[in-house]
Amino acid sequence: MPPPPDLSRYVLPVAEAREIFANKILPADLPATLTPHPRRSRPLAVLIVGQTGAGKTRLAPAVLDAMTHIHPPAHLIADLYKAHHPSYAALVEAKDPSQAALASPATGADARRWLAMAVAEAVDRRLDVLLESACRHPDDFRELARALGAGGYRVEVVVMAVPAALSRLGILHRFHERLPEAGPAGGLPIRLTPVKIHDDSYGGLMSVAEWIDEVDFVDRVLVVRRGNLVAFADEKATTMGGRLQGKVAEAVERERRRPLTKEERAVVVRDLEKLTARDARSGEQVMGLLEPLLVDEDDKAYPALRPLVFPPGGPREAMLTLGEEA
């Protein structure tokens, strides 16, 4: 097996990276029109985390709309910054498939650097933030979350607890059906996420869930399934040293094992039939992952699933509070 390609030559000099950030990213994602909330004492950061294919692109618009209704946030996604890299377009359009495959990994280091710069800018200006992460690089996410916590933010995290079978199927379905979440949002082309990237982010998400259980600056956390259904909620206690209960990783693991609901099964059957017609081998692989989730178990063995809600109404156990008072 040949060694992986050396991508270091694609990493931009510091001065060039700063110039691109100042001239392209800053005006687009952090314009002067974004301002701190006029009344709230603490800025708000909502962090949506889920492996590739989990469904962040279906959850994030609902959260963004709710936040914007209260006060417009900076919406930050590292993946979209890759298109600003000077080498990105040439790599994407390369006729050699091996070169085209480098578009994402070759520009990823600078995209993550730009995301860190965007978070630092938001913290400096005390802007509300909505940040999406696949947790493929969990240490990067932890550093960003720490920066927000140290900046005095109220930090609310939405963890997507989606079984690997569903996210793998989601990746393949969105690619073959040319769904919007497969690209080309933000200048990114339609792409098929490699299995390794999915698996890295799937494992990275669990490490982040375990880390959330240990830190003291996450104020509220929701564990959410596809379809914006809340399976678990926790909020920093005013007693017990001001921490969460430490049950986020347990909730994520439980939801990843939960048998599919009737509604989920109906969607899976439809999408799997389409996939198998296009790519029988991938369909067979996904079916193997799905089998443990197709058993009939007593729903009472699992927590009730509640639709995600936002202020001002709805049950608090299913609410992303967005910094609003109860």
C-alpha positions in Angstrom: 0.0 0.0 0.0 1.6 3.3 -1.0 2.2 5.9 1.7 -0.3 8.8 2.0 0.5 11.9 -0.1 2.4 14.7 1.5 -0.1 17.5 1.8 2.2 19.9 3.7 2.9 21.9 0.5 -0.8 22.9 0.4 -0.7 24.6 3.8 -0.7 28.3 3.3 1.8 30.7 4.8 0.4 32.5 7.8 0.3 35.9 6.1 -1.7 34.5 3.1 -4.1 32.7 5.3 -4.8 35.9 7.3 -5.3 37.9 4.1 -7.9 35.4 2.8 -9.6 35.4 6.2 -9.7 39.2 6.3 -10.8 39.8 2.7 -13.1 36.8 2.0 -14.3 35.0 5.1 -14.7 37.9 7.5 -17.0 40.0 5.3 -19.1 36.9 4.4 -19.5 35.2 7.8 -18.7 37.9 10.3 -19.8 41.2 8.8 -20.0 44.4 10.7 -23.8 44.1 10.7 -23.6 41.2 13.2 -23.7 42.7 16.7 -23.9 41.4 20.3 -27.3 40.8 21.8 -28.5 44.1 23.1 -29.8 42.8 26.5 -28.4 39.4 27.3 -25.4 39.6 29.7 -23.7 36.6 28.2 -23.3 35.8 24.5 -24.7 32.5 23.3 -22.9 29.7 21.5 -24.9 26.7 20.1 -22.8 23.8 19.0 -24.3 21.1 16.7 -22.2 18.0 16.6 -22.8 14.9 14.6 -20.9 12.5 12.4 -21.0 13.0 8.6 -24.4 11.8 7.3 -26.1 12.3 10.7 -28.3 15.0 9.5 -26.8 18.3 10.7 -27.9 20.0 7.5 -31.5 19.2 8.3 -31.2 20.2 12.0 -29.1 23.4 11.6 -31.6 25.5 9.6 -34.3 25.0 12.3 -31.8 26.1 15.0 -30.5 29.0 12.9 -34.1 30.3 12.2 -34.9 30.2 16.0 -31.6 32.0 16.9 -32.1 34.6 14.1 -35.6 35.3 15.4 -34.1 36.2 18.7 -30.9 37.8 17.5 -28.8 36.9 14.4 -25.7 34.7 15.1 -22.5 34.1 13.2 -23.0 30.7 11.5 -19.7 28.9 11.2 -18.9 25.6 9.3 -15.3 24.7 8.7 -16.1 22.6 5.7 -17.3 25.5 3.7 -14.0 27.4 4.1 -12.2 24.9 1.9 -13.5 26.6 -1.1 -11.5 29.8 -0.2 -8.2 27.9 -0.5 -6.3 28.9 -3.7 -5.7 25.2 -4.6 -9.2 24.0 -4.0 -10.8 24.7 -7.4 -7.9 23.3 -9.4 -7.9 20.1 -7.3 -11.7 19.7 -7.6 -11.6 20.1 -11.4 -8.5 17.9 -11.9 -9.0 15.2 -14.5 -6.8 12.8 -12.5 -9.1 11.2 -9.9 -6.2 10.9 -7.5 -5.7 14.7 -7.6 -9.4 15.5 -7.3 -9.5 13.3 -4.2 -7.0 15.6 -2.6 -9.3 18.6 -2.7 -10.7 18.1 0.8 -7.7 16.8 2.7 -5.3 19.2 1.1 -7.4 22.2 2.2 -8.7 20.9 5.5 -5.8 22.3 7.7 -6.4 25.8 6.5 -10.2 25.5 6.7 -9.8 24.4 10.4 -7.4 27.3 11.0 -9.9 29.8 9.5 -12.7 28.3 11.7 -10.5 28.9 14.8 -9.9 32.5 13.6 -13.6 33.0 13.1 -14.4 31.8 16.6 -11.7 34.1 18.0 -13.2 37.0 16.1 -16.7 36.2 17.4 -15.5 35.9 21.0 -13.7 39.2 20.7 -16.9 40.9 19.4 -19.2 38.9 21.8 -21.3 37.7 18.9 -23.8 34.9 19.2 -22.5 31.8 17.4 -24.0 28.7 15.7 -21.2 26.2 15.0 -21.5 22.9 13.2 -18.9 20.1 13.6 -18.6 16.5 12.4 -16.0 15.9 15.2 -13.6 14.2 12.8 -10.9 16.3 14.6 -12.3 16.2 18.1 -9.3 18.0 19.6 -10.1 21.0 17.3 -13.7 21.0 18.5 -12.6 20.9 22.1 -10.3 23.9 21.7 -13.1 25.9 20.0 -15.6 25.0 22.8 -13.0 25.9 25.4 -12.4 29.3 23.8 -16.2 30.0 23.9 -16.4 28.9 27.5 -13.4 31.0 28.5 -15.0 33.9 26.6 -18.0 33.9 29.0 -20.4 32.3 26.6 -23.5 30.4 27.5 -22.7 27.1 25.7 -25.6 24.9 24.5 -24.7 21.7 22.7 -26.9 19.5 20.5 -25.4 16.1 20.1 -26.8 14.0 17.2 -27.1 10.4 18.4 -27.5 8.6 15.0 -26.6 4.9 14.4 -23.7 4.3 12.0 -26.1 2.5 9.7 -28.3 5.5 9.3 -25.4 8.0 8.7 -23.7 5.6 6.2 -27.1 5.3 4.4 -27.6 9.0 4.6 -24.2 9.7 2.9 -24.9 7.3 0.1 -28.5 8.4 -0.4 -27.7 12.1 -0.6 -24.9 11.4 -3.0 -26.8 9.2 -5.4 -29.9 11.3 -5.2 -27.9 14.6 -5.6 -29.5 16.0 -2.5 -28.5 19.6 -1.4 -26.6 18.4 1.6 -24.2 16.4 -0.7 -23.1 19.8 -2.1 -22.5 22.2 -3.7 -23.3 24.5 -0.8 -20.7 27.2 -0.3 -19.0 26.3 -3.5 -18.4 22.7 -2.6 -19.1 20.1 -5.3 -21.3 17.0 -5.0 -19.1 14.5 -3.2 -19.2 11.0 -1.7 -17.7 11.0 1.8 -15.3 8.1 2.2 -16.1 5.5 4.7 -13.0 6.2 6.8 -14.0 9.9 7.2 -17.4 8.8 8.4 -15.9 6.3 10.8 -13.4 8.8 12.1 -16.2 11.3 12.8 -18.4 8.6 14.3 -15.7 7.8 16.8 -14.8 11.4 17.3 -18.3 12.3 18.3 -18.3 9.7 21.1 -15.0 11.1 22.4 -16.6 14.6 22.4 -19.7 13.3 24.3 -17.4 11.7 26.9 -15.6 15.0 27.2 -18.8 17.0 27.6 -19.5 14.9 30.7 -16.2 16.1 32.2 -16.2 19.8 31.6 -17.8 22.5 33.6 -18.7 25.2 31.0 -21.4 23.5 29.0 -24.6 25.0 30.3 -27.2 22.8 28.5 -27.0 19.7 26.3 -29.6 17.9 24.2 -29.1 14.4 22.7 -31.2 14.4 19.5 -32.1 11.7 16.9 -32.8 12.3 13.3 -36.0 14.1 12.7 -35.2 16.6 15.5 -36.4 14.3 18.2 -34.9 14.8 21.7 -34.0 11.7 23.6 -32.1 13.3 26.5 -31.7 16.8 28.0 -29.5 18.1 30.8 -28.7 21.5 32.2 -25.9 22.7 34.4 -27.1 22.5 38.0 -26.9 25.4 40.3 -25.9 22.9 43.0 -23.4 20.0 42.7 -20.6 22.4 41.8 -22.4 23.7 38.7 -22.0 20.7 36.4 -24.0 18.4 34.1 -25.0 15.0 35.4 -22.3 13.3 33.3 -24.7 11.1 31.3 -24.3 12.5 27.8 -22.0 9.7 26.5 -24.4 7.1 28.0 -27.4 8.7 26.2 -25.5 8.8 22.9 -24.5 5.1 23.2 -28.1 4.1 24.1 -29.6 6.0 21.2 -27.2 4.5 18.8 -28.4 1.1 19.8 -32.1 1.9 20.0 -34.1 -0.1 17.5 -35.6 2.0 14.7 -39.0 3.5 15.1 -41.7 2.7 12.7 -41.3 6.0 11.0 -37.5 5.5 10.7 -38.0 2.0 9.3 -40.3 3.4 6.6 -37.7 5.9 5.5 -34.8 3.4 5.7 -36.7 0.8 3.5 -37.4 3.5 0.9 -33.8 4.8 0.8 -32.2 1.4 0.9 -34.3 0.2 -2.0 -33.1 3.2 -4.0 -29.5 2.7 -3.0 -29.5 -1.0 -3.8 -30.9 -0.3 -7.2 -27.9 2.0 -7.9 -25.2 0.3 -5.9 -26.0 -3.2 -4.8 -22.7 -3.8 -2.9 -23.1 -0.6 -0.8 -26.7 -1.5 -0.1 -25.6 -5.0 1.2 -23.0 -3.4 3.5 -25.5 -0.9 4.9 -28.1 -3.7 5.4 -25.6 -5.6 7.5 -25.2 -2.6 9.8 -29.0 -2.1 9.9 -30.0 -5.6 11.0 -29.4 -5.1 14.8 -31.6 -2.0 14.6 -34.6 -3.8 13.0 -35.5 -6.0 16.0 -38.8 -5.5 17.8 -38.2 -4.3 21.4 -40.4 -2.7 24.0 -40.4 1.0 23.4 -40.7 1.5 27.1 -37.2 0.3 27.6 -36.0 3.6 26.0 -36.8 7.3 26.9 -39.7 9.0 25.2 -38.8 11.0 22.1 -40.0 14.6 22.1 -39.9 17.0 19.1 -37.3 19.7 19.6 -38.7 23.0 20.6 -37.4 26.6 21.0 -38.4 29.5 23.2 -40.9 30.8 24.2 -43.1 27.7 24.3 -42.9 23.9 24.8 -41.6 21.5 27.4 -38.2 22.4 28.8 -37.0 18.8 28.6 -37.1 19.1 24.8 -36.1 22.8 24.5 -33.0 24.3 23.2 -33.3 27.4 25.4 -31.0 29.7 23.3 -30.0 31.7 26.3 -33.6 32.7 27.1 -34.9 32.6 30.7 -37.2 29.8 31.6 
